[in-house]
Amino acid sequence: MRSTSTLKDTKNYCTAKPSPWFLAVAVGALLVPTAPSVAQATQTTPDQATNRQSLTQGKAMIAPTREELQQLQTRLQNLEQAPVEYGYPSGPGISIATPTGFGASNNIFFLGVGYNDRIRTARSASDGAFTLGYGFFDPRVLAVELSYTVLSTTGRTSPFGSGGFNLKVHHQFSDDFAVAAGWNGFVSIGTNNSNPLLANDLQNTVYVAATGIIHTQENIDAPFSRIALSAGVGGGAFRPVSDIFNGVNSVGVFGSAAIRVIQPISAIVEWTGQDLAAGLSIAPFPNLGFVITPAFRDLAGVSNIPGVIGGARFTIGAGFAFQF
């Protein structure tokens, strides 16, 4: 099974932090004058009478009392002393190849490329793939992700350009929990059906997935501060290799566990439904949506399948995303 590691199924599992403009707006809100009390409005001193007259003419506000000024000063001091965490703007991914409950949304475009040092049916045949897609709508309501994946960049496993369209619908219940349902290869183009192990990468793979984020530390930037757990079930490419080879229509389970080791790096262990994978996801640039994911696949080994060569395979993917 070939795959492309992209940003489409990743979430920066550093929860949102207040930005500098938020602090400025909060301070500005505290400076809005409050309405005068009835007692203040009925004073008859010359200065306040003038203020009251100006107020009725829409030209001025009644000056705050000393007590109100002290309260405002106290509120500003408390706001100034409140801790503000900005976090690492860009974050690493939470899976290697399997779907998660999160997805692209709100006019996010993504592009990903992937490379395998060899395919399962040959020792020396390396290959690559790439995908591009777009996210629509708000995940707090219901978001839709549409993408196209090219299965082979060398033509060794499929004609160049062959691949399929993928659809994913996802809902985010909170910053820390999301669910998704997807259909990979709902339209396939030029796929090679002569070898079921190659053809099944993007043909009629329907799945559901959920992801939860665990906070192990309050500070997002602290080491080992977040753990992301994902699990799902699906047919097609998520079936065991033996069922794919024998043409058995079954359902497989998949899942991943990722821990944010330090700010830009997460370590990931994953079961793809067919094999065990382990790797890293790295966000090298703090202000750019770019992620690199080197990993090893087939760590558990695939045996007793004719034409399948066992042993670990090295893969690396890179993804880039930005919002319009």
N, C-alpha and C positions, 0 to 999 in steps of 0.2 A: 504494500500500500504506500503510495506516495502522497505527500502532503506539503502544503506550503504554510510556513509559520507567518502569520500576519497579525496586524493589530485588530482585526475585526472581532476576534473572540477574546480580546483582553480588556481588562479594566485596570486603570491605575488605582490599585487598591490602597491608595492613600486617600482617605476621605477628604472631602472638600474643606478648605480652610479659608478664613476671612482674608480678603485682599486689602491692600492699603486704601483703595477707594471706599471700601465698606466702612473703615474706621472714620474716614472724613465725613461720610454721610451721617454716621451715627453722631459725631460731634455736632454737625450742623443741625441735626434734629433737636438737640438739647438747647440750641440757641433760639428756638422759636418762642416768641413771647407768649405767656399765658394770659388768659382773659382776666381783667380786674375783678375783684370781689365787689359785692354790693356796697359794703361799707366804704371801700376805697372810692367808689364812684359817687358817693353822696357827700364826700368831704367838701368843705366850703372855703378852704384856704385859697388865696389868690393863685398860687402856682398850679395847684391841682384843678382849680376851676378852669384855668387856661388849657390844661391838658385834656380835661373832659370835653371842652368845647372843640378842641382840635380833633379829638377822637370822633365826635359826632360828624365832623366835616370830612373824615377819612384822611386826615393829614398826619396823625401821630398816634402813638400808643402811650398809655399811662405808664410811667416809670415804675419798675419793680421795686418792692420794698427791700430793706436790708436782709430780712429773713429769706426772701426768695433768692436774692443774690448769693447768700451763703449756701442755700440748698443746691443751687446751680453749680457753684464752685466745688462742692463736695462730689456731685455727680461726675463732673469733668475729671476730678482727681481719681476717682474710682475707675473711670474708663481708661485713663492714661496708664494706670497701674495694672490693668487686666492683661494677662498673657495673650499674645496673638501668635499663632503658629501658621506659617505659610507653607510648610512642607516642600517636597521635591516636586516641582510642577509636572515633570514627565515621570512615568513609572513603568516598571517592567511588566511583562505578561504573566499570566497565571496558568497557561497550558502550553503544551508543545504542538500537538496536532488535533486533539479532541475538542469538540465544541464546549462552550460554557453557557451559563445563563445570561451573560451579558452580550451585547452586540453593538454594532454601529447604529447611530441615530442622529437626529438633529443636524442633517446636512453634513455629515462627516464622510469624507472620501478616503479610501485606504487602498494601498498597493503593497503587495508582498511577493517576495521571490524565495524559492527554496532549492536546495541542492542535496542529493543523496550520493554518497561515494560509490554505491552500487545498488542495483535493484535486487529483489529477492531471487530472481530466476537466473542471475548471472553474477560471477565473481568480479568482473572487471567493467561492467557496463554501468557507468555513472549516468545520472540524468537530473534534470531540473524541472521546475514548474513555477508558474506565477499566477497570481490572482489579483483582480481589482474589483472594487465594489463601492457601494454608496449606502448610507443609512438615512432613513426617512422617519420623521415624526418624533414624538416625545416618548421615551421609554417609561415614564411615570404613568402614561396612559397605555399606549401600545405602539411599539416601534417596528419598522420593517427594514431588513437588510437584504439587499440584492447584490449578487456578485457573479463573476464569470471566472472560472479557473481553467487554465491551459495545463494539460496533464504532462506534456513532454516538450522540452525545449531543444532536444537533440533528435527527435524522431525515432529513437531506438525502441520505445515501448508503444508509442502511438504516433500517428501522423502529426507533424507540427501544426499547432493551432487547434487540434482537437481537444475537447474538454466538455464543460457543461455549465449551465446556469444554476445558481443556488439561491434558495430563499430561506430566510430566517425571520421569525416573528418573536419578539421578546418583550417582556414586561419587567420593570424594576420596581419592586415593592419598597425598597429603601436603598441607601448607599451601599448596604452590605448584603443584599439578597435579591436575586433575579432568577427568572425562569425563561426558557426559550423552547420553541419547536421549530424544526427545520426540515428542509427537503433538498438535499444535495443532488444535482444532476436531474432536476425535474425536466430539463431539456438538455439532451446530450448531442454533441456534434462530433462526428468523425471518430468515435471511440473504437478501440480495437476489441472485438468480441471473440477473437480466436483463443485467447488465454484468459480464463475467468479471473485469475489473480491480478491481471493487468486491467481488464475491462471494468472491474467492479469499483474502481476508485471513485467514480462519479456517476453511477447509474442507480437511480431510485433508492437513495439512502435517506430514509426518514428517521428522525430521532427527536427525543425530548431531553432537555438538560436543565439542571439547576445548579446555582453557585451561591455559596455563603462565605462571608468574610468574618474571621474571628480576630478581635482586637486583643493581643497579648500584652500590649503596653499602650498607655495613653498617647505618648508622643509618637507620631507617625514616622519620624526620622530616626528613632531609636532602633538599634539592631534587633532583628527578629520581632518586629512590632506587629506584623499582620500575617495571618495564615488564610489562604483561599482554598476551599474544598469544593470540588465540582463532581457531579455524578450524572449519569444519563443512561438511557437505553435506546437502541436503534437497530434497524435492519441493514441490509446492503453491506457497506464497507465495514460495519461494526460487528458483523458476524465472525465467528471463529474461522480460521483459515481453512480448516477441513470442510466446513459447511459451504464456504465459497467455492472450493475446488470441486465438491461433489454436487453443487447446484441445489443445496438444501436451503429453503426459505426459513430462516430462523431469526431470532433476536439475540443480540449480544449486549453486554453491559460495558460501559467505559467510565473512566473517572480520572481525576488528577488532584494532586495536593501540591500547593506552592507556598513557600514561606519567603517573605521578604527579608533576605539576610542583612543587607545594608540598603541605603537609600536607592541606588540604581540597579540592584541585582536581586533576583529571586531564584531559588533553587526549586526544581520541579521534578516530581515523580509521577508517572502516568501509565495507566493501562488503557490501551487503545481499543480493546475488544479482541485484539489478535496478539498483541505482544506488550512487553514491558519497555518503557522508555524513561530516560532520565537525562536532565540537562539543566541549562541555565538560561535565564532571560535577562538581557542587559539593556538598560536605557542609558547610553553613554553621554547624551546631551540633555542637560536639565530642562531646557526650554524648547525642545524639539520632539515631536511625536515620532521618534525613531527607535526601534527595538531590534536587537539581534538575539537569536535563539539557537545556540549550538546544543546538540543533543546526540545521544546514542539510542538507536532503536533495536528491537529484537533481542533484548538482553535476556529474556527468558528462553529464547531459542524456539524455532519452529521445526518440528521433526515429523517423519513419517508421511510427508507430502511429496509425491513425485514432482521433480523439477524445482523444488524449493531448496535453496542453499541456506543452511543455518548460519548462525554467528551474528555478532553485533554489526550494525551498520551506522556510520556516522552521517548525520544530517545537520544542515545549518540553514536557518531562514532569517530573513530580514524584512521588516515591515515599516511602512511610513504612513502616517495619517494626518490629515488636517481638516479643519472645519471651514466651510464656506460662510 
